[in-house]
Amino acid sequence: MSEEMTDSLDALSRRNFLRLGSLTAVGLSLPQLHAEAAKPHVASMIGVSFAPVKDPRIGIIGTGGRGTSLLENLLAADVKVVALCDVVRSKAEHAQSLVVKAGQSSPELYTSGDHAFESLVARDDLDLVIIATPWNWHVEMAVASMKHSKHTAVEVPAATTIEDCWKLVDTSEQTRRHCIMLENCCYGFNETLILRLIHEGMFGDLLYGEGAYVHDLRDELFSNAGEGLWRRTFHTLRDGNLYPTHGLGPVANYMGIQRGDRFDYIVSMSTPQRGLELYRKEHVPAGDPKWSEKYINGDMNTSLIKTANGLTITLKHDTSNPHPYDRINVIAGTKGAFADYPPRIYFEGQTGGEAWGSIDTWKEHQHPLWKQEGEIAKKLGGHGGMDYIMLYRLLQCMKDGLVPDMDVYDAAAWSAPGPLSRASVASGSAPVHFPDFTRGRWQERKASQIATQS
């Protein structure tokens, strides 16, 4: 399955989406969104370690741009890749050649159609399946993988409906297999450094944070290849935050979400949509099928999240207009504040008075992962090295039999602002409550393991 599959949106149900919109417009309690929490008790996956495996064997579903990038980072970590799946055979063959070039045996290919992944996950020689496909395939593939007793790592967002968030949680609990969302931004140099400072008490009591995905994707959205074949379609179906996790994941770690706090409710609003129509007018020739599309997603979606402990988060999304790349990445407490893009930091009483200082002053607090693996991570690239650090750490947890840094509850909670923002927008920006995907166990942990790793 690749980003280039031409029929990748078949699984999207416009009817179901419209039905959700009508439900949210008439009933803000949305009992349907929370009913899954009342299912019979199944043992939690909180605190569950991997069974140690010396040399994890990997299968990858999706060998387009993102899948190939992940593959290159895995090969740099000297991990055995034994199976590859994509509906575009040439993509799979290219990925296969990279594995062979790295000195490994040629991995088996699965390219027979949309459901070829079912044969890959059924293999008995895989320890981890990585999913790097269009969003609407994530849940179906992850569920199939876990049901075949494979730990699963899925690209962001893990799910795009609350029903599917619960499906991931239920399946992980029932199969006792981890489902990890590959939120690379949690492993960035700045994000891990700030997380360490927070847990050293430098920021005092935390009060608020901000995160975003503001990224001019117009060229990519209107491309006739890659994500242009599927990602733009979501702008015709939904009005809300289409891609919440890059900005939200690091802030959730800062605040200890599901580790002593949890998201309580969200209020969301969208601007009018303008950017995609204007871009189409200037760049798409008359008669192109793209002219039949009606874009409904507001260009800038802004959401406010309140946590159970009273903290607040501002979350933004805009991929339709000219703007420098920005995840905002703000955290503030009673003793200081950090803001990114560009990175700057301020602590009460610091030299220079009431002015931002350089984060460079604090680089001796960098995360051990960056101290150990930073040079190779930077050489590989991959979003500044964070991709390699993320995968290296996941493999470390598998090899050493550790609890993963991020689990299925994080995957569900960080993905949930997508559908919940749509519900709030459709209801005139009324508050919409988050389900408790941990089923009441969010206070059992006290800190992100990324923060406490030595």
C-alpha positions as CSV (number, residue, x, y, z in Angstrom):
1,M,0.0,0.0,0.0
2,S,1.6,3.3,-1.0
3,E,0.8,7.0,-0.9
4,E,0.5,6.7,-4.6
5,M,-2.4,4.4,-4.7
6,T,-5.1,5.8,-6.9
7,D,-8.1,4.3,-5.1
8,S,-6.8,4.8,-1.6
9,L,-9.9,6.7,-0.5
10,D,-12.4,3.9,-1.3
11,A,-12.5,3.1,2.4
12,L,-13.6,6.6,3.3
13,S,-17.3,6.7,4.0
14,R,-18.8,10.1,3.2
15,R,-22.1,8.8,4.5
16,N,-20.6,7.8,7.9
17,F,-18.9,11.2,8.2
18,L,-22.0,13.1,7.5
19,R,-23.9,10.9,10.0
20,L,-21.3,11.9,12.6
21,G,-21.7,15.5,11.7
22,S,-25.5,15.3,12.3
23,L,-25.0,13.6,15.6
24,T,-22.7,16.2,16.9
25,A,-25.0,19.0,15.8
26,V,-27.9,17.7,17.8
27,G,-26.3,16.2,20.9
28,L,-23.1,17.4,22.5
29,S,-22.9,14.7,25.0
30,L,-22.2,12.3,22.1
31,P,-22.7,9.1,24.1
32,Q,-21.8,7.2,20.9
33,L,-18.2,8.5,21.2
34,H,-17.9,7.2,24.8
35,A,-19.9,3.9,24.7
36,E,-16.8,1.8,24.1
37,A,-15.4,2.7,27.5
38,A,-18.2,0.7,29.1
39,K,-17.1,-2.6,27.4
40,P,-16.3,-5.6,29.7
41,H,-13.0,-5.1,31.5
42,V,-9.9,-6.2,29.6
43,A,-6.4,-6.0,31.1
44,S,-4.8,-2.6,30.3
45,M,-1.6,-2.3,28.2
46,I,-0.3,0.4,30.5
47,G,3.1,-0.6,31.8
48,V,3.3,-3.7,29.6
49,S,6.8,-4.5,28.5
50,F,7.9,-6.0,25.2
51,A,9.0,-9.5,25.4
52,P,12.8,-9.1,24.7
53,V,13.8,-9.9,21.2
54,K,17.5,-9.7,20.3
55,D,17.1,-9.0,16.5
56,P,13.7,-7.7,15.7
57,R,12.4,-8.7,12.3
58,I,10.4,-6.0,10.5
59,G,7.7,-5.9,7.9
60,I,6.7,-2.6,6.2
61,I,3.4,-1.8,4.6
62,G,3.7,1.2,2.4
63,T,6.9,2.0,0.5
64,G,6.1,5.4,-0.9
65,G,8.0,8.5,0.2
66,R,7.4,8.1,3.9
67,G,7.8,4.4,4.0
68,T,11.1,4.5,2.1
69,S,12.4,7.2,4.5
70,L,11.6,5.0,7.5
71,L,13.2,2.0,5.8
72,E,16.4,3.9,5.2
73,N,16.6,4.8,8.9
74,L,15.9,1.2,9.9
75,L,18.7,0.0,7.7
76,A,21.0,2.5,9.2
77,A,20.1,0.9,12.6
78,D,21.1,-2.5,11.1
79,V,17.6,-3.9,11.6
80,K,16.4,-7.0,9.6
81,V,13.7,-6.1,7.1
82,V,12.1,-9.3,5.8
83,A,8.8,-8.2,4.1
84,L,7.6,-5.2,2.1
85,C,4.1,-4.4,0.9
86,D,2.8,-1.9,-1.7
87,V,0.2,-1.8,-4.3
88,V,2.7,-0.1,-6.7
89,R,5.2,-2.9,-7.4
90,S,7.9,-0.6,-8.6
91,K,7.9,1.2,-5.2
92,A,8.2,-2.1,-3.4
93,E,11.0,-3.2,-5.7
94,H,12.9,0.0,-5.1
95,A,12.6,-0.5,-1.4
96,Q,13.7,-4.1,-1.9
97,S,16.8,-3.0,-3.7
98,L,17.7,-0.7,-0.7
99,V,17.5,-3.7,1.7
100,V,19.7,-5.8,-0.6
101,K,22.2,-2.9,-1.0
102,A,22.5,-2.7,2.8
103,G,23.7,-6.3,2.8
104,Q,20.6,-8.1,3.8
105,S,18.7,-10.9,2.1
106,S,16.1,-9.8,-0.4
107,P,12.8,-9.2,1.5
108,E,9.6,-10.9,0.2
109,L,7.2,-8.5,-1.7
110,Y,3.5,-8.3,-1.3
111,T,2.0,-6.3,-4.2
112,S,-1.1,-8.2,-5.4
113,G,-3.6,-5.5,-4.5
114,D,-5.2,-3.4,-1.8
115,H,-5.3,-6.3,0.7
116,A,-2.0,-7.8,0.0
117,F,-1.0,-6.6,3.5
118,E,-3.2,-9.3,5.0
119,S,-0.6,-11.9,3.7
120,L,2.3,-9.9,5.1
121,V,0.8,-9.6,8.6
122,A,0.0,-13.4,8.6
123,R,3.7,-14.3,8.4
124,D,5.1,-16.0,11.5
125,D,8.5,-14.5,11.3
126,L,7.7,-10.8,12.1
127,D,8.2,-9.0,15.4
128,L,7.0,-5.6,14.3
129,V,4.9,-4.3,11.4
130,I,5.3,-0.7,10.4
131,I,2.4,1.0,8.6
132,A,3.2,4.1,6.3
133,T,0.1,4.4,4.2
134,P,-2.7,6.9,3.6
135,W,-4.7,7.7,6.8
136,N,-7.8,5.8,5.9
137,W,-5.9,2.5,5.9
138,H,-4.2,2.9,9.2
139,V,-6.7,1.3,11.5
140,E,-7.7,-1.6,9.2
141,M,-4.0,-2.5,8.8
142,A,-3.1,-2.1,12.4
143,V,-6.0,-4.2,13.6
144,A,-5.1,-6.9,11.2
145,S,-1.5,-6.8,12.3
146,M,-2.3,-7.0,16.0
147,K,-4.8,-9.8,15.5
148,H,-2.0,-11.8,13.9
149,S,0.1,-11.3,17.1
150,K,2.4,-8.5,15.7
151,H,3.4,-5.4,17.6
152,T,2.5,-2.5,15.3
153,A,3.8,1.0,14.6
154,V,1.5,3.2,12.6
155,E,2.1,6.6,11.0
156,V,0.2,9.7,12.1
157,P,-2.6,10.2,12.8
158,A,-3.3,6.7,14.0
159,A,-7.0,7.1,13.5
160,T,-9.5,9.7,12.2
161,T,-12.7,8.7,14.0
162,I,-13.4,8.1,17.7
163,E,-14.8,4.7,16.8
164,D,-11.5,3.8,15.2
165,C,-9.5,5.1,18.2
166,W,-11.5,2.7,20.4
167,K,-10.9,-0.1,17.9
168,L,-7.2,0.3,18.2
169,V,-7.4,0.4,22.0
170,D,-9.7,-2.6,22.2
171,T,-7.6,-4.7,19.8
172,S,-4.3,-3.9,21.6
173,E,-5.8,-4.9,24.9
174,Q,-7.4,-8.0,23.5
175,T,-4.3,-9.3,21.6
176,R,-1.7,-8.0,24.2
177,R,0.2,-6.4,21.3
178,H,1.4,-2.9,21.4
179,C,0.1,-0.3,18.9
180,I,2.5,2.6,18.7
181,M,2.0,5.8,16.8
182,L,5.1,7.0,15.0
183,E,5.0,10.6,16.4
184,N,8.5,11.6,15.5
185,C,8.2,15.1,16.8
186,C,8.3,13.7,20.4
187,Y,12.0,12.8,19.7
188,G,13.2,16.1,18.3
189,F,16.3,17.6,19.9
190,N,14.4,20.6,21.3
191,E,11.4,18.6,22.4
192,T,13.5,16.1,24.3
193,L,15.7,18.8,25.8
194,I,12.7,20.8,27.1
195,L,11.0,17.6,28.4
196,R,14.1,16.9,30.5
197,L,14.2,20.5,31.9
198,I,10.5,20.2,32.8
199,H,11.1,17.1,34.8
200,E,14.1,18.7,36.5
201,G,11.6,21.3,37.8
202,M,13.0,24.2,35.8
203,F,9.6,25.4,34.6
204,G,7.8,25.1,38.0
205,D,4.2,24.1,37.8
206,L,3.1,23.9,34.2
207,L,0.1,26.1,33.2
208,Y,-0.3,26.1,29.4
209,G,1.1,25.0,26.1
210,E,0.7,25.5,22.4
211,G,1.2,23.2,19.4
212,A,0.5,23.4,15.7
213,Y,0.9,22.0,12.3
214,V,1.3,25.1,10.1
215,H,2.8,23.9,6.9
216,D,2.3,25.2,3.3
217,L,1.4,22.0,1.5
218,R,-0.4,23.5,-1.5
219,D,2.2,22.2,-4.0
220,E,2.1,18.7,-2.5
221,L,-1.7,18.7,-2.1
222,F,-2.2,19.5,-5.8
223,S,0.5,17.1,-7.0
224,N,-0.5,14.3,-9.4
225,A,1.7,12.0,-7.5
226,G,2.4,11.0,-3.9
227,E,0.1,12.5,-1.2
228,G,-1.5,14.6,-3.9
229,L,-3.5,11.5,-5.0
230,W,-5.3,11.2,-1.6
231,R,-4.6,13.9,1.0
232,R,-6.4,16.8,-0.7
233,T,-9.6,14.7,-0.6
234,F,-9.9,15.1,3.2
235,H,-10.3,18.9,2.6
236,T,-13.5,18.1,0.8
237,L,-14.9,15.9,3.6
238,R,-14.1,17.4,6.9
239,D,-13.9,20.8,8.7
240,G,-11.6,20.6,11.7
241,N,-8.0,19.8,12.6
242,L,-7.0,17.2,10.0
243,Y,-3.5,16.5,11.4
244,P,-3.2,17.2,15.2
245,T,-0.5,15.0,16.5
246,H,2.8,16.7,15.5
247,G,2.0,19.8,17.6
248,L,0.1,18.0,20.3
249,G,2.3,15.0,21.0
250,P,5.3,16.9,22.5
251,V,3.0,19.2,24.6
252,A,1.1,16.1,25.9
253,N,4.5,14.7,27.0
254,Y,5.4,18.0,28.7
255,M,2.2,17.9,30.6
256,G,2.1,14.2,31.5
257,I,-1.1,13.5,29.7
258,Q,-2.3,10.0,30.7
259,R,0.5,10.1,33.2
260,G,-1.3,12.1,36.0
261,D,-3.4,14.3,33.8
262,R,-5.7,13.8,30.8
263,F,-7.4,15.8,28.0
264,D,-10.9,16.7,29.3
265,Y,-12.7,18.7,26.6
266,I,-12.0,20.6,23.4
267,V,-13.5,23.8,21.8
268,S,-12.7,24.3,18.2
269,M,-13.4,26.8,15.4
270,S,-12.3,27.2,11.8
271,T,-11.8,30.2,9.5
272,P,-13.4,30.1,6.0
273,Q,-11.6,28.1,3.4
274,R,-9.8,30.2,0.8
275,G,-6.3,28.9,0.2
276,L,-7.0,25.8,-1.9
277,E,-9.5,27.5,-4.1
278,L,-7.1,30.4,-4.8
279,Y,-4.2,28.0,-5.5
280,R,-6.4,26.0,-7.9
281,K,-7.4,29.1,-9.7
282,E,-3.8,30.1,-10.2
283,H,-2.3,26.7,-11.0
284,V,-4.8,24.2,-12.2
285,P,-5.9,24.3,-15.9
286,A,-9.5,24.5,-16.9
287,G,-11.0,21.1,-17.4
288,D,-8.9,19.4,-14.8
289,P,-11.0,17.0,-12.6
290,K,-9.8,19.0,-9.5
291,W,-12.2,21.8,-10.5
292,S,-15.1,19.5,-9.5
293,E,-13.9,19.5,-5.9
294,K,-15.6,21.5,-3.2
295,Y,-13.3,22.3,-0.3
296,I,-15.0,22.6,3.1
297,N,-12.1,22.5,5.6
298,G,-11.5,25.9,7.1
299,D,-7.9,27.1,6.3
300,M,-6.9,27.7,10.0
301,N,-8.5,25.5,12.6
302,T,-7.9,26.7,16.2
303,S,-8.8,24.5,19.1
304,L,-8.5,25.0,22.9
305,I,-8.1,21.9,25.1
306,K,-8.7,21.8,28.8
307,T,-7.1,19.1,30.9
308,A,-8.5,17.4,34.0
309,N,-5.9,19.2,36.1
310,G,-6.9,22.6,34.6
311,L,-4.1,23.2,32.2
312,T,-4.8,24.6,28.7
313,I,-3.5,23.9,25.2
314,T,-3.9,25.9,22.1
315,L,-3.8,23.7,18.9
316,K,-3.7,25.0,15.3
317,H,-3.7,23.5,11.8
318,D,-3.3,25.2,8.4
319,T,-1.8,23.6,5.3
320,S,-3.5,25.8,2.8
321,N,-1.7,29.1,2.9
322,P,1.8,30.6,2.6
323,H,3.5,30.5,6.0
324,P,6.9,29.4,7.3
325,Y,6.8,25.9,8.8
326,D,5.7,26.2,12.4
327,R,4.8,23.7,15.1
328,I,4.8,26.6,17.7
329,N,5.9,24.2,20.5
330,V,5.2,26.4,23.5
331,I,5.2,25.4,27.2
332,A,5.0,27.7,30.2
333,G,4.9,27.4,33.9
334,T,5.3,29.3,37.1
335,K,9.1,29.6,36.7
336,G,9.6,30.1,33.0
337,A,8.6,29.5,29.4
338,F,9.9,28.0,26.1
339,A,8.8,28.9,22.6
340,D,10.0,27.4,19.4
341,Y,10.4,28.6,15.8
342,P,12.9,30.0,16.5
343,P,13.8,28.3,19.8
344,R,14.0,30.6,22.8
345,I,13.7,30.2,26.5
346,Y,13.1,32.3,29.6
347,F,13.5,31.6,33.3
348,E,12.7,33.9,36.1
349,G,15.8,35.8,37.2
350,Q,18.0,34.8,34.3
351,T,20.8,37.1,33.0
352,G,19.6,39.7,30.6
353,G,16.4,40.7,32.3
354,E,13.0,40.2,30.8
355,A,14.2,39.0,27.4
356,W,14.3,35.6,25.7
357,G,17.5,33.7,26.1
358,S,19.1,31.1,23.8
359,I,18.4,27.5,24.2
360,D,22.1,26.9,23.5
361,T,22.7,27.8,27.2
362,W,21.0,24.6,28.2
363,K,22.3,22.1,25.7
364,E,24.2,20.2,28.4
365,H,20.8,19.0,29.4
366,Q,20.3,17.3,26.0
367,H,18.6,13.9,26.1
368,P,20.9,10.9,26.4
369,L,19.5,9.5,23.1
370,W,20.8,12.6,21.3
371,K,24.2,12.4,23.1
372,Q,24.6,8.8,22.1
373,E,23.0,8.8,18.6
374,G,22.8,12.4,17.6
375,E,25.6,12.4,15.0
376,I,24.3,9.5,13.0
377,A,20.8,10.9,13.3
378,K,21.8,14.3,11.9
379,K,23.7,12.6,9.0
380,L,20.7,10.6,8.0
381,G,18.4,13.6,8.0
382,G,14.8,12.5,8.5
383,H,13.3,15.7,9.9
384,G,16.5,16.8,11.5
385,G,17.3,13.4,12.9
386,M,14.2,12.8,14.9
387,D,13.1,9.9,12.7
388,Y,16.2,7.9,13.5
389,I,16.0,8.7,17.2
390,M,12.4,7.6,17.3
391,L,13.1,4.3,15.5
392,Y,16.3,3.6,17.4
393,R,14.5,4.1,20.7
394,L,11.5,1.8,19.7
395,L,14.0,-0.9,18.7
396,Q,15.9,-0.4,21.9
397,C,12.7,-1.0,23.9
398,M,12.0,-4.2,21.9
399,K,15.5,-5.6,22.3
400,D,15.8,-4.8,26.0
401,G,12.2,-5.8,26.9
402,L,11.2,-2.3,28.0
403,V,7.8,-0.6,28.2
404,P,7.4,1.5,25.0
405,D,7.6,5.3,25.4
406,M,4.2,5.7,23.6
407,D,1.4,3.2,23.7
408,V,-2.0,2.7,22.2
409,Y,-3.6,5.1,24.7
410,D,-1.4,7.9,23.4
411,A,-2.1,7.0,19.8
412,A,-5.9,7.3,20.5
413,A,-5.8,10.4,22.7
414,W,-3.4,12.4,20.4
415,S,-5.5,11.4,17.3
416,A,-8.8,12.2,18.9
417,P,-8.7,16.0,18.4
418,G,-9.2,15.3,14.7
419,P,-12.8,14.0,15.0
420,L,-13.5,16.0,18.2
421,S,-12.6,19.3,16.6
422,R,-14.9,18.5,13.7
423,A,-17.7,17.8,16.3
424,S,-17.1,21.1,18.0
425,V,-16.9,23.1,14.8
426,A,-20.2,21.5,13.5
427,S,-21.8,22.4,16.8
428,G,-21.0,26.1,16.8
429,S,-17.7,25.6,18.8
430,A,-19.4,24.0,21.7
431,P,-17.2,22.0,24.1
432,V,-16.9,18.3,23.3
433,H,-15.4,15.9,25.9
434,F,-12.6,13.4,25.3
435,P,-13.2,9.8,25.9
436,D,-11.0,8.3,28.6
437,F,-9.2,5.7,26.5
438,T,-7.3,4.4,29.6
439,R,-10.6,3.5,31.3
440,G,-9.7,5.4,34.4
441,R,-6.1,4.5,34.7
442,W,-4.5,7.8,33.5
443,Q,-3.2,8.6,37.0
444,E,-1.2,5.4,37.4
445,R,1.9,6.7,35.6
446,K,3.8,9.8,36.6
447,A,6.0,10.8,33.7
448,S,6.8,10.1,30.1
449,Q,9.5,7.5,29.8
450,I,11.2,9.7,27.3
451,A,11.8,12.2,30.1
452,T,13.1,9.7,32.6
453,Q,15.3,7.6,30.4
454,S,18.9,7.7,31.6
